[in-house]
Amino acid sequence: MKKYKFLWVISATCIILSIFYSFVDASQTNTPRVKLTTNPPLEKILPFRAQSKQQKPVTLTLQALDASSQPLKGAKIGLEILTPSKTPWFSTDFPIVEATKLLKLETIALDGKLEIQQMLPIRGKYQLKASVAPSVENTFASYQEILTLNVSENPVKFKYFGVVAAILLGLGLLGGLVIGGQQQTQEGEIAPYNVRLLLSGLIVVAIAALLFINISAEVADAHGNEEHSVKILPAVQKTQGLEVRLQGDKQATVGKLASYTVQAIDTATQQPVKDVAFQVKAIDLEDNLPMFSYKAISDTNGQLTWQEQFFDGAPHKIEVEVTPANASSRQFQPLKVEKEVEVEGIAPPLYTRFISLFYFTSIVGIGMAIGLWLQHKRIQKAV
């Protein structure tokens, strides 16, 4: 009898625990959230590669969902994109961009969806801070969510690093074999002939490398300072009863956000126009490459405000196309306003360059140590 009572207690306990965990699971899943999808898929996303004219920005789609996982209508979505944290031992292509804000915006999403196209500058884990609030007060409770996005390094970088490492290792090995060999110094010589030949070769290579770096820097500087032939439209347009103004920073700095606002005003009443859509684009003028894009409707002030970072240091063009919003009573032909932005690039920190120099020097040192060890073994066998 006691045995059956014991089994009954265990069974009841298991049932209670299962019910409890089902309630816990339901409470965890039945909460409002933000769903993130990407195009291309996450595993195919690569960081920005300079002078790659075929690369396209990543499409990031954020869908605000209610507690029953249904699209949240009439939402106002805010988004901040934070770049990956600093990596002191393995630098990225743009060290200044690490641990900074890439984008900050807030827009009305009537269907609860925000879709942007953004070029991601470096590898690593991005944080997307999303905030969802009702566009009409007391419609639903506001909430926030932090999403993560992992971007892998471009495989081409590993290939290039392997080639450079192999060359440096080979140079170090050659130097070790030459220096470690039995050398005899002739009268009046400060070093054996083979050693002097090796040092002369290294000097020639160093001079050639310095010339290449300086010439490349001059060409890049001349390319950056040349006037672009792209025609920039006015930042203010008045037509069809509308006045559209694009305002914001003319000068930007890598690592910092630049602020922009576009506004539509009715020229007859001088009142904000609330039923227009803005298609925003940021275009790299050096390669005519789209870096950022999104479409949103105007707020109650007839405007749209956002902040973005120009991480590659190239001059950009901000382009905004204004069209009637869906089901708008106001109809007009699309019109554009544009603004050119000069971007100040910042050189990588000194410690980052020292770390790279340390890696390359270490590879040469390892190759030289291997060469000396091989020569030592060969000499021991000969003796």
Short mmCIF file of the C-alpha atoms (twelve columns), coordinates in Angstrom:
data_MODEL
# 
_entry.id   MODEL 
# 
loop_
_atom_site.group_PDB 
_atom_site.id 
_atom_site.type_symbol 
_atom_site.label_atom_id 
_atom_site.label_alt_id 
_atom_site.label_comp_id 
_atom_site.label_asym_id 
_atom_site.label_seq_id 
_atom_site.Cartn_x 
_atom_site.Cartn_y 
_atom_site.Cartn_z 
_atom_site.pdbx_PDB_model_num 
ATOM 1   C CA . MET A 1   0.000  0.000  0.000   1 
ATOM 2   C CA . LYS A 2   2.791  2.383  0.896   1 
ATOM 3   C CA . LYS A 3   4.423  1.565  -2.407  1 
ATOM 4   C CA . TYR A 4   1.326  2.678  -4.346  1 
ATOM 5   C CA . LYS A 5   1.014  5.843  -2.304  1 
ATOM 6   C CA . PHE A 6   4.638  6.665  -3.081  1 
ATOM 7   C CA . LEU A 7   4.061  6.139  -6.817  1 
ATOM 8   C CA . TRP A 8   0.906  8.280  -6.652  1 
ATOM 9   C CA . VAL A 9   2.855  11.131 -5.017  1 
ATOM 10  C CA . ILE A 10  5.554  10.963 -7.707  1 
ATOM 11  C CA . SER A 11  2.962  10.946 -10.506 1 
ATOM 12  C CA . ALA A 12  1.109  13.903 -9.036  1 
ATOM 13  C CA . THR A 13  4.352  15.817 -8.631  1 
ATOM 14  C CA . CYS A 14  5.293  15.199 -12.263 1 
ATOM 15  C CA . ILE A 15  1.868  16.350 -13.461 1 
ATOM 16  C CA . ILE A 16  2.057  19.539 -11.385 1 
ATOM 17  C CA . LEU A 17  5.576  20.290 -12.636 1 
ATOM 18  C CA . SER A 18  4.576  19.732 -16.264 1 
ATOM 19  C CA . ILE A 19  1.612  22.092 -15.873 1 
ATOM 20  C CA . PHE A 20  3.826  24.668 -14.173 1 
ATOM 21  C CA . TYR A 21  6.472  24.554 -16.907 1 
ATOM 22  C CA . SER A 22  3.800  24.783 -19.609 1 
ATOM 23  C CA . PHE A 23  2.535  27.999 -17.994 1 
ATOM 24  C CA . VAL A 24  6.101  29.321 -17.745 1 
ATOM 25  C CA . ASP A 25  6.744  28.516 -21.388 1 
ATOM 26  C CA . ALA A 26  3.481  30.170 -22.421 1 
ATOM 27  C CA . SER A 27  4.344  33.283 -20.428 1 
ATOM 28  C CA . GLN A 28  7.731  33.435 -22.122 1 
ATOM 29  C CA . THR A 29  6.425  33.042 -25.674 1 
ATOM 30  C CA . ASN A 30  3.188  35.049 -25.405 1 
ATOM 31  C CA . THR A 31  4.908  38.410 -25.166 1 
ATOM 32  C CA . PRO A 32  5.295  41.150 -27.763 1 
ATOM 33  C CA . ARG A 33  8.534  40.886 -29.711 1 
ATOM 34  C CA . VAL A 34  10.388 42.077 -32.791 1 
ATOM 35  C CA . LYS A 35  11.205 39.572 -35.514 1 
ATOM 36  C CA . LEU A 36  14.347 40.183 -37.587 1 
ATOM 37  C CA . THR A 37  14.877 38.759 -41.066 1 
ATOM 38  C CA . THR A 38  17.734 39.463 -43.472 1 
ATOM 39  C CA . ASN A 39  18.321 39.271 -47.195 1 
ATOM 40  C CA . PRO A 40  20.686 37.665 -48.047 1 
ATOM 41  C CA . PRO A 41  20.417 35.022 -45.299 1 
ATOM 42  C CA . LEU A 42  22.585 35.560 -42.244 1 
ATOM 43  C CA . GLU A 43  25.220 32.990 -43.227 1 
ATOM 44  C CA . LYS A 44  25.780 34.754 -46.566 1 
ATOM 45  C CA . ILE A 45  26.173 38.300 -45.229 1 
ATOM 46  C CA . LEU A 46  29.668 39.733 -45.740 1 
ATOM 47  C CA . PRO A 47  31.143 43.002 -44.465 1 
ATOM 48  C CA . PHE A 48  31.783 45.927 -46.782 1 
ATOM 49  C CA . ARG A 49  34.717 45.533 -49.143 1 
ATOM 50  C CA . ALA A 50  36.264 48.718 -50.530 1 
ATOM 51  C CA . GLN A 51  36.106 49.204 -54.310 1 
ATOM 52  C CA . SER A 52  33.688 46.285 -54.706 1 
ATOM 53  C CA . LYS A 53  31.133 47.829 -57.042 1 
ATOM 54  C CA . GLN A 54  29.027 44.656 -57.217 1 
ATOM 55  C CA . GLN A 55  28.290 44.502 -53.472 1 
ATOM 56  C CA . LYS A 56  24.804 45.413 -52.302 1 
ATOM 57  C CA . PRO A 57  23.558 46.534 -48.888 1 
ATOM 58  C CA . VAL A 58  21.929 44.005 -46.576 1 
ATOM 59  C CA . THR A 59  18.143 44.231 -46.310 1 
ATOM 60  C CA . LEU A 60  17.096 44.223 -42.655 1 
ATOM 61  C CA . THR A 61  13.383 43.731 -41.964 1 
ATOM 62  C CA . LEU A 62  12.007 44.266 -38.456 1 
ATOM 63  C CA . GLN A 63  8.436  43.129 -37.842 1 
ATOM 64  C CA . ALA A 64  6.744  44.215 -34.616 1 
ATOM 65  C CA . LEU A 65  4.544  41.393 -33.280 1 
ATOM 66  C CA . ASP A 66  1.962  41.364 -30.517 1 
ATOM 67  C CA . ALA A 67  1.581  38.709 -27.800 1 
ATOM 68  C CA . SER A 68  -0.152 36.347 -30.252 1 
ATOM 69  C CA . SER A 69  2.649  36.772 -32.846 1 
ATOM 70  C CA . GLN A 70  0.448  38.855 -35.139 1 
ATOM 71  C CA . PRO A 71  1.745  42.012 -36.902 1 
ATOM 72  C CA . LEU A 72  1.303  45.052 -34.692 1 
ATOM 73  C CA . LYS A 73  -0.631 47.726 -36.593 1 
ATOM 74  C CA . GLY A 74  -0.093 51.442 -36.143 1 
ATOM 75  C CA . ALA A 75  3.345  51.176 -34.540 1 
ATOM 76  C CA . LYS A 76  6.131  53.699 -34.242 1 
ATOM 77  C CA . ILE A 77  9.472  51.888 -34.491 1 
ATOM 78  C CA . GLY A 78  12.825 53.249 -33.355 1 
ATOM 79  C CA . LEU A 79  16.060 51.567 -34.355 1 
ATOM 80  C CA . GLU A 80  19.695 51.932 -33.329 1 
ATOM 81  C CA . ILE A 81  22.444 49.831 -34.919 1 
ATOM 82  C CA . LEU A 82  25.604 49.464 -32.847 1 
ATOM 83  C CA . THR A 83  28.751 48.152 -34.502 1 
ATOM 84  C CA . PRO A 84  30.796 45.253 -33.034 1 
ATOM 85  C CA . SER A 85  32.949 45.963 -29.993 1 
ATOM 86  C CA . LYS A 86  36.671 46.696 -30.253 1 
ATOM 87  C CA . THR A 87  38.999 43.806 -31.074 1 
ATOM 88  C CA . PRO A 88  42.469 44.771 -29.790 1 
ATOM 89  C CA . TRP A 89  44.265 41.668 -31.124 1 
ATOM 90  C CA . PHE A 90  42.609 41.212 -34.508 1 
ATOM 91  C CA . SER A 91  41.804 44.535 -36.133 1 
ATOM 92  C CA . THR A 92  39.012 45.029 -38.663 1 
ATOM 93  C CA . ASP A 93  39.144 47.037 -41.890 1 
ATOM 94  C CA . PHE A 94  37.758 50.121 -40.131 1 
ATOM 95  C CA . PRO A 95  39.040 50.190 -36.507 1 
ATOM 96  C CA . ILE A 96  37.553 53.656 -35.892 1 
ATOM 97  C CA . VAL A 97  34.075 52.263 -36.609 1 
ATOM 98  C CA . GLU A 98  34.280 49.636 -33.851 1 
ATOM 99  C CA . ALA A 99  31.965 50.204 -30.849 1 
ATOM 100 C CA . THR A 100 30.135 53.149 -32.488 1 
ATOM 101 C CA . LYS A 101 26.592 53.821 -33.674 1 
ATOM 102 C CA . LEU A 102 26.005 53.089 -37.333 1 
ATOM 103 C CA . LEU A 103 22.405 54.267 -37.581 1 
ATOM 104 C CA . LYS A 104 19.643 55.853 -35.503 1 
ATOM 105 C CA . LEU A 105 16.104 56.509 -36.710 1 
ATOM 106 C CA . GLU A 106 12.445 56.491 -35.721 1 
ATOM 107 C CA . THR A 107 9.540  56.117 -38.110 1 
ATOM 108 C CA . ILE A 108 5.826  55.341 -38.244 1 
ATOM 109 C CA . ALA A 109 5.138  51.793 -39.472 1 
ATOM 110 C CA . LEU A 110 1.414  51.407 -40.086 1 
ATOM 111 C CA . ASP A 111 1.785  47.667 -40.691 1 
ATOM 112 C CA . GLY A 112 4.348  47.270 -37.900 1 
ATOM 113 C CA . LYS A 113 7.192  46.630 -40.352 1 
ATOM 114 C CA . LEU A 114 10.433 48.552 -40.807 1 
ATOM 115 C CA . GLU A 115 12.656 47.645 -43.749 1 
ATOM 116 C CA . ILE A 116 16.032 49.238 -44.399 1 
ATOM 117 C CA . GLN A 117 19.026 48.496 -46.583 1 
ATOM 118 C CA . GLN A 118 22.341 49.009 -44.806 1 
ATOM 119 C CA . MET A 119 25.922 48.236 -45.771 1 
ATOM 120 C CA . LEU A 120 27.608 46.592 -42.781 1 
ATOM 121 C CA . PRO A 121 31.210 47.848 -42.488 1 
ATOM 122 C CA . ILE A 122 33.031 45.195 -40.431 1 
ATOM 123 C CA . ARG A 123 32.760 41.636 -39.197 1 
ATOM 124 C CA . GLY A 124 31.508 40.786 -35.713 1 
ATOM 125 C CA . LYS A 125 28.346 40.951 -33.611 1 
ATOM 126 C CA . TYR A 126 26.044 43.917 -34.253 1 
ATOM 127 C CA . GLN A 127 23.384 45.016 -31.783 1 
ATOM 128 C CA . LEU A 128 20.044 46.254 -33.072 1 
ATOM 129 C CA . LYS A 129 18.134 48.151 -30.383 1 
ATOM 130 C CA . ALA A 130 14.491 48.237 -31.418 1 
ATOM 131 C CA . SER A 131 11.780 50.188 -29.599 1 
ATOM 132 C CA . VAL A 132 8.095  49.837 -30.430 1 
ATOM 133 C CA . ALA A 133 5.468  52.381 -29.341 1 
ATOM 134 C CA . PRO A 134 1.909  53.116 -30.488 1 
ATOM 135 C CA . SER A 135 1.452  55.905 -33.000 1 
ATOM 136 C CA . VAL A 136 -1.909 56.537 -31.293 1 
ATOM 137 C CA . GLU A 137 -1.635 56.787 -27.514 1 
ATOM 138 C CA . ASN A 138 -2.859 53.906 -25.307 1 
ATOM 139 C CA . THR A 139 -3.366 51.562 -28.264 1 
ATOM 140 C CA . PHE A 140 -0.869 49.091 -26.823 1 
ATOM 141 C CA . ALA A 141 2.001  49.069 -24.348 1 
ATOM 142 C CA . SER A 142 5.431  50.183 -25.549 1 
ATOM 143 C CA . TYR A 143 8.319  47.722 -25.416 1 
ATOM 144 C CA . GLN A 144 11.963 47.378 -26.379 1 
ATOM 145 C CA . GLU A 145 14.115 44.530 -27.624 1 
ATOM 146 C CA . ILE A 146 17.820 44.056 -28.381 1 
ATOM 147 C CA . LEU A 147 18.557 41.863 -31.375 1 
ATOM 148 C CA . THR A 148 21.963 40.575 -32.457 1 
ATOM 149 C CA . LEU A 149 23.398 40.057 -35.907 1 
ATOM 150 C CA . ASN A 150 26.633 38.112 -36.448 1 
ATOM 151 C CA . VAL A 151 28.597 38.930 -39.600 1 
ATOM 152 C CA . SER A 152 31.401 36.603 -40.653 1 
ATOM 153 C CA . GLU A 153 34.676 37.765 -42.139 1 
ATOM 154 C CA . ASN A 154 35.038 37.763 -45.905 1 
ATOM 155 C CA . PRO A 155 36.837 34.512 -46.947 1 
ATOM 156 C CA . VAL A 156 38.928 36.542 -49.397 1 
ATOM 157 C CA . LYS A 157 40.676 38.189 -46.424 1 
ATOM 158 C CA . PHE A 158 41.858 34.806 -45.131 1 
ATOM 159 C CA . LYS A 159 43.193 33.995 -48.592 1 
ATOM 160 C CA . TYR A 160 45.149 37.262 -48.792 1 
ATOM 161 C CA . PHE A 161 46.480 36.831 -45.269 1 
ATOM 162 C CA . GLY A 162 47.622 33.282 -46.080 1 
ATOM 163 C CA . VAL A 163 49.530 34.479 -49.151 1 
ATOM 164 C CA . VAL A 164 51.236 37.319 -47.249 1 
ATOM 165 C CA . ALA A 165 52.065 35.024 -44.321 1 
ATOM 166 C CA . ALA A 166 53.572 32.426 -46.672 1 
ATOM 167 C CA . ILE A 167 55.762 35.070 -48.349 1 
ATOM 168 C CA . LEU A 168 56.981 36.465 -45.007 1 
ATOM 169 C CA . LEU A 169 57.615 32.975 -43.642 1 
ATOM 170 C CA . GLY A 170 59.587 32.112 -46.779 1 
ATOM 171 C CA . LEU A 171 61.698 35.264 -46.467 1 
ATOM 172 C CA . GLY A 172 62.439 34.490 -42.826 1 
ATOM 173 C CA . LEU A 173 63.328 30.873 -43.670 1 
ATOM 174 C CA . LEU A 174 65.684 32.007 -46.425 1 
ATOM 175 C CA . GLY A 175 67.326 34.489 -44.079 1 
ATOM 176 C CA . GLY A 176 67.766 31.825 -41.397 1 
ATOM 177 C CA . LEU A 177 69.325 29.388 -43.859 1 
ATOM 178 C CA . VAL A 178 71.757 32.022 -45.139 1 
ATOM 179 C CA . ILE A 179 72.753 33.393 -41.744 1 
ATOM 180 C CA . GLY A 180 72.933 29.954 -40.102 1 
ATOM 181 C CA . GLY A 181 75.264 28.499 -42.716 1 
ATOM 182 C CA . GLN A 182 78.982 28.210 -42.145 1 
ATOM 183 C CA . GLN A 183 80.251 31.546 -43.336 1 
ATOM 184 C CA . GLN A 184 83.807 32.803 -43.500 1 
ATOM 185 C CA . THR A 185 84.561 36.476 -43.405 1 
ATOM 186 C CA . GLN A 186 87.347 37.587 -45.705 1 
ATOM 187 C CA . GLU A 187 89.879 40.149 -44.636 1 
ATOM 188 C CA . GLY A 188 88.413 43.652 -44.794 1 
ATOM 189 C CA . GLU A 189 84.790 42.401 -44.857 1 
ATOM 190 C CA . ILE A 190 82.355 43.185 -42.066 1 
ATOM 191 C CA . ALA A 191 80.117 40.204 -42.963 1 
ATOM 192 C CA . PRO A 192 80.215 37.139 -45.243 1 
ATOM 193 C CA . TYR A 193 79.214 37.596 -48.866 1 
ATOM 194 C CA . ASN A 194 75.911 35.696 -48.578 1 
ATOM 195 C CA . VAL A 195 74.865 37.735 -45.554 1 
ATOM 196 C CA . ARG A 196 75.691 40.987 -47.299 1 
ATOM 197 C CA . LEU A 197 73.747 39.829 -50.369 1 
ATOM 198 C CA . LEU A 198 70.747 39.002 -48.189 1 
ATOM 199 C CA . LEU A 199 70.829 42.374 -46.425 1 
ATOM 200 C CA . SER A 200 71.122 44.200 -49.752 1 
ATOM 201 C CA . GLY A 201 68.100 42.321 -51.070 1 
ATOM 202 C CA . LEU A 202 66.081 43.218 -47.969 1 
ATOM 203 C CA . ILE A 203 66.996 46.887 -48.358 1 
ATOM 204 C CA . VAL A 204 65.853 46.856 -52.001 1 
ATOM 205 C CA . VAL A 205 62.551 45.201 -51.016 1 
ATOM 206 C CA . ALA A 206 62.018 47.744 -48.199 1 
ATOM 207 C CA . ILE A 207 62.650 50.684 -50.553 1 
ATOM 208 C CA . ALA A 208 60.267 49.238 -53.147 1 
ATOM 209 C CA . ALA A 209 57.582 48.722 -50.476 1 
ATOM 210 C CA . LEU A 210 57.972 52.305 -49.225 1 
ATOM 211 C CA . LEU A 211 57.732 53.655 -52.766 1 
ATOM 212 C CA . PHE A 212 54.610 51.583 -53.424 1 
ATOM 213 C CA . ILE A 213 52.924 52.768 -50.192 1 
ATOM 214 C CA . ASN A 214 53.765 56.445 -50.819 1 
ATOM 215 C CA . ILE A 215 52.666 56.373 -54.461 1 
ATOM 216 C CA . SER A 216 49.440 54.578 -53.526 1 
ATOM 217 C CA . ALA A 217 48.751 57.159 -50.798 1 
ATOM 218 C CA . GLU A 218 49.310 60.038 -53.243 1 
ATOM 219 C CA . VAL A 219 47.028 58.450 -55.834 1 
ATOM 220 C CA . ALA A 220 44.332 57.826 -53.211 1 
ATOM 221 C CA . ASP A 221 44.640 61.402 -51.934 1 
ATOM 222 C CA . ALA A 222 44.376 62.807 -55.446 1 
ATOM 223 C CA . HIS A 223 41.399 60.549 -56.120 1 
ATOM 224 C CA . GLY A 224 39.709 61.677 -52.906 1 
ATOM 225 C CA . ASN A 225 40.274 65.381 -53.620 1 
ATOM 226 C CA . GLU A 226 39.145 65.356 -57.230 1 
ATOM 227 C CA . GLU A 227 35.840 67.022 -58.049 1 
ATOM 228 C CA . HIS A 228 33.030 64.602 -58.743 1 
ATOM 229 C CA . SER A 229 31.129 65.016 -61.969 1 
ATOM 230 C CA . VAL A 230 27.864 63.863 -60.391 1 
ATOM 231 C CA . LYS A 231 25.172 66.508 -60.627 1 
ATOM 232 C CA . ILE A 232 23.621 67.313 -57.247 1 
ATOM 233 C CA . LEU A 233 20.016 68.517 -57.229 1 
ATOM 234 C CA . PRO A 234 18.997 71.424 -54.958 1 
ATOM 235 C CA . ALA A 235 18.227 70.619 -51.325 1 
ATOM 236 C CA . VAL A 236 15.016 72.687 -51.553 1 
ATOM 237 C CA . GLN A 237 12.322 72.123 -54.176 1 
ATOM 238 C CA . LYS A 238 9.066  74.038 -54.670 1 
ATOM 239 C CA . THR A 239 6.601  72.515 -57.122 1 
ATOM 240 C CA . GLN A 240 3.016  71.259 -57.421 1 
ATOM 241 C CA . GLY A 241 2.002  73.081 -54.264 1 
ATOM 242 C CA . LEU A 242 4.721  71.456 -52.180 1 
ATOM 243 C CA . GLU A 243 7.933  72.717 -50.634 1 
ATOM 244 C CA . VAL A 244 10.417 69.986 -49.713 1 
ATOM 245 C CA . ARG A 245 13.509 70.805 -47.674 1 
ATOM 246 C CA . LEU A 246 16.463 68.507 -46.964 1 
ATOM 247 C CA . GLN A 247 18.567 69.796 -44.076 1 
ATOM 248 C CA . GLY A 248 21.516 68.359 -42.195 1 
ATOM 249 C CA . ASP A 249 25.280 68.143 -41.851 1 
ATOM 250 C CA . LYS A 250 27.427 69.046 -44.843 1 
ATOM 251 C CA . GLN A 251 30.542 67.712 -43.106 1 
ATOM 252 C CA . ALA A 252 30.708 64.286 -41.452 1 
ATOM 253 C CA . THR A 253 33.401 62.324 -39.635 1 
ATOM 254 C CA . VAL A 254 34.047 58.591 -39.637 1 
ATOM 255 C CA . GLY A 255 32.951 57.081 -36.327 1 
ATOM 256 C CA . LYS A 256 30.308 59.749 -35.625 1 
ATOM 257 C CA . LEU A 257 26.657 60.116 -36.574 1 
ATOM 258 C CA . ALA A 258 25.508 62.824 -38.973 1 
ATOM 259 C CA . SER A 259 21.940 64.167 -38.627 1 
ATOM 260 C CA . TYR A 260 19.418 64.825 -41.422 1 
ATOM 261 C CA . THR A 261 15.809 65.972 -41.703 1 
ATOM 262 C CA . VAL A 262 13.498 66.167 -44.704 1 
ATOM 263 C CA . GLN A 263 10.212 68.041 -44.479 1 
ATOM 264 C CA . ALA A 264 7.255  68.627 -46.784 1 
ATOM 265 C CA . ILE A 265 5.146  71.801 -46.444 1 
ATOM 266 C CA . ASP A 266 2.019  72.904 -48.262 1 
ATOM 267 C CA . THR A 267 2.987  76.157 -50.011 1 
ATOM 268 C CA . ALA A 268 -0.579 77.484 -49.876 1 
ATOM 269 C CA . THR A 269 -1.231 76.959 -46.162 1 
ATOM 270 C CA . GLN A 270 2.381  76.699 -44.917 1 
ATOM 271 C CA . GLN A 271 1.272  73.643 -42.927 1 
ATOM 272 C CA . PRO A 272 3.138  70.327 -42.716 1 
ATOM 273 C CA . VAL A 273 2.058  67.636 -45.179 1 
ATOM 274 C CA . LYS A 274 1.340  64.377 -43.373 1 
ATOM 275 C CA . ASP A 275 0.438  62.081 -46.266 1 
ATOM 276 C CA . VAL A 276 3.690  61.824 -48.230 1 
ATOM 277 C CA . ALA A 277 6.330  59.096 -48.395 1 
ATOM 278 C CA . PHE A 278 10.088 59.655 -48.337 1 
ATOM 279 C CA . GLN A 279 12.512 57.274 -50.075 1 
ATOM 280 C CA . VAL A 280 15.925 57.985 -48.537 1 
ATOM 281 C CA . LYS A 281 19.226 56.871 -50.068 1 
ATOM 282 C CA . ALA A 282 22.878 57.466 -49.131 1 
ATOM 283 C CA . ILE A 283 25.211 56.906 -52.074 1 
ATOM 284 C CA . ASP A 284 29.014 56.650 -52.073 1 
ATOM 285 C CA . LEU A 285 30.094 59.085 -54.796 1 
ATOM 286 C CA . GLU A 286 33.495 57.492 -55.389 1 
ATOM 287 C CA . ASP A 287 32.037 54.163 -56.531 1 
ATOM 288 C CA . ASN A 288 28.392 55.211 -57.033 1 
ATOM 289 C CA . LEU A 289 27.505 52.549 -54.483 1 
ATOM 290 C CA . PRO A 290 24.310 52.621 -52.376 1 
ATOM 291 C CA . MET A 291 25.225 52.409 -48.674 1 
ATOM 292 C CA . PHE A 292 21.887 52.986 -46.959 1 
ATOM 293 C CA . SER A 293 18.248 53.142 -48.011 1 
ATOM 294 C CA . TYR A 294 14.788 53.093 -46.486 1 
ATOM 295 C CA . LYS A 295 11.265 54.325 -47.137 1 
ATOM 296 C CA . ALA A 296 8.934  55.900 -44.557 1 
ATOM 297 C CA . ILE A 297 5.942  58.205 -44.305 1 
ATOM 298 C CA . SER A 298 6.042  61.679 -42.823 1 
ATOM 299 C CA . ASP A 299 5.170  62.243 -39.176 1 
ATOM 300 C CA . THR A 300 2.665  64.758 -37.773 1 
ATOM 301 C CA . ASN A 301 5.158  67.538 -38.537 1 
ATOM 302 C CA . GLY A 302 5.436  66.433 -42.161 1 
ATOM 303 C CA . GLN A 303 9.048  65.423 -41.674 1 
ATOM 304 C CA . LEU A 304 11.428 62.503 -41.311 1 
ATOM 305 C CA . THR A 305 14.587 62.597 -39.195 1 
ATOM 306 C CA . TRP A 306 17.459 60.136 -39.039 1 
ATOM 307 C CA . GLN A 307 21.151 59.855 -38.149 1 
ATOM 308 C CA . GLU A 308 23.711 57.773 -39.992 1 
ATOM 309 C CA . GLN A 309 27.453 57.187 -40.089 1 
ATOM 310 C CA . PHE A 310 29.574 57.352 -43.250 1 
ATOM 311 C CA . PHE A 311 32.167 54.779 -42.261 1 
ATOM 312 C CA . ASP A 312 34.336 54.519 -45.391 1 
ATOM 313 C CA . GLY A 313 35.512 58.149 -45.492 1 
ATOM 314 C CA . ALA A 314 34.294 58.770 -49.057 1 
ATOM 315 C CA . PRO A 315 32.073 61.731 -50.056 1 
ATOM 316 C CA . HIS A 316 28.384 60.807 -50.177 1 
ATOM 317 C CA . LYS A 317 25.153 62.040 -51.657 1 
ATOM 318 C CA . ILE A 318 21.927 62.043 -49.645 1 
ATOM 319 C CA . GLU A 319 18.991 61.582 -52.009 1 
ATOM 320 C CA . VAL A 320 15.329 61.802 -50.961 1 
ATOM 321 C CA . GLU A 321 12.484 61.080 -53.361 1 
ATOM 322 C CA . VAL A 322 9.059  62.351 -52.266 1 
ATOM 323 C CA . THR A 323 5.899  60.555 -53.440 1 
ATOM 324 C CA . PRO A 324 2.233  60.451 -52.318 1 
ATOM 325 C CA . ALA A 325 1.621  57.979 -49.490 1 
ATOM 326 C CA . ASN A 326 -0.726 55.039 -50.053 1 
ATOM 327 C CA . ALA A 327 -4.377 56.084 -50.212 1 
ATOM 328 C CA . SER A 328 -3.367 59.735 -50.028 1 
ATOM 329 C CA . SER A 329 -5.823 62.367 -51.247 1 
ATOM 330 C CA . ARG A 330 -2.909 64.529 -52.404 1 
ATOM 331 C CA . GLN A 331 -1.516 63.397 -55.751 1 
ATOM 332 C CA . PHE A 332 1.623  64.804 -57.414 1 
ATOM 333 C CA . GLN A 333 4.556  63.724 -59.529 1 
ATOM 334 C CA . PRO A 334 7.584  62.374 -57.601 1 
ATOM 335 C CA . LEU A 335 10.229 64.963 -56.839 1 
ATOM 336 C CA . LYS A 336 13.777 64.720 -55.490 1 
ATOM 337 C CA . VAL A 337 16.026 66.729 -53.224 1 
ATOM 338 C CA . GLU A 338 19.708 65.981 -52.717 1 
ATOM 339 C CA . LYS A 339 22.619 67.004 -50.530 1 
ATOM 340 C CA . GLU A 340 26.345 66.327 -50.887 1 
ATOM 341 C CA . VAL A 341 28.267 65.346 -47.776 1 
ATOM 342 C CA . GLU A 342 32.039 65.602 -47.391 1 
ATOM 343 C CA . VAL A 343 33.376 62.932 -45.048 1 
ATOM 344 C CA . GLU A 344 36.551 63.282 -42.996 1 
ATOM 345 C CA . GLY A 345 38.444 60.006 -42.770 1 
ATOM 346 C CA . ILE A 346 40.500 59.135 -39.687 1 
ATOM 347 C CA . ALA A 347 43.710 57.088 -39.803 1 
ATOM 348 C CA . PRO A 348 43.781 53.834 -37.803 1 
ATOM 349 C CA . PRO A 349 45.091 54.219 -34.232 1 
ATOM 350 C CA . LEU A 350 48.839 53.842 -33.732 1 
ATOM 351 C CA . TYR A 351 48.459 50.784 -31.490 1 
ATOM 352 C CA . THR A 352 46.506 49.004 -34.265 1 
ATOM 353 C CA . ARG A 353 49.369 49.522 -36.702 1 
ATOM 354 C CA . PHE A 354 51.888 48.337 -34.112 1 
ATOM 355 C CA . ILE A 355 49.872 45.140 -33.591 1 
ATOM 356 C CA . SER A 356 49.866 44.424 -37.340 1 
ATOM 357 C CA . LEU A 357 53.615 45.109 -37.487 1 
ATOM 358 C CA . PHE A 358 54.123 42.729 -34.546 1 
ATOM 359 C CA . TYR A 359 52.239 39.926 -36.326 1 
ATOM 360 C CA . PHE A 360 54.201 40.302 -39.559 1 
ATOM 361 C CA . THR A 361 57.534 40.574 -37.735 1 
ATOM 362 C CA . SER A 362 56.688 37.477 -35.694 1 
ATOM 363 C CA . ILE A 363 55.997 35.474 -38.870 1 
ATOM 364 C CA . VAL A 364 59.383 36.504 -40.296 1 
ATOM 365 C CA . GLY A 365 61.029 35.651 -36.963 1 
ATOM 366 C CA . ILE A 366 59.440 32.188 -36.920 1 
ATOM 367 C CA . GLY A 367 60.668 31.533 -40.447 1 
ATOM 368 C CA . MET A 368 64.170 32.672 -39.528 1 
ATOM 369 C CA . ALA A 369 64.187 30.483 -36.411 1 
ATOM 370 C CA . ILE A 370 63.206 27.472 -38.518 1 
ATOM 371 C CA . GLY A 371 65.977 28.270 -41.024 1 
ATOM 372 C CA . LEU A 372 68.608 28.567 -38.274 1 
ATOM 373 C CA . TRP A 373 67.445 25.297 -36.704 1 
ATOM 374 C CA . LEU A 374 67.645 23.473 -40.052 1 
ATOM 375 C CA . GLN A 375 71.152 24.785 -40.699 1 
ATOM 376 C CA . HIS A 376 72.209 23.818 -37.183 1 
ATOM 377 C CA . LYS A 377 70.947 20.280 -37.746 1 
ATOM 378 C CA . ARG A 378 72.698 20.063 -41.119 1 
ATOM 379 C CA . ILE A 379 76.005 21.228 -39.661 1 
ATOM 380 C CA . GLN A 380 75.753 18.728 -36.769 1 
ATOM 381 C CA . LYS A 381 75.212 15.866 -39.192 1 
ATOM 382 C CA . ALA A 382 78.159 16.974 -41.312 1 
ATOM 383 C CA . VAL A 383 80.405 16.946 -38.227 1 
# 
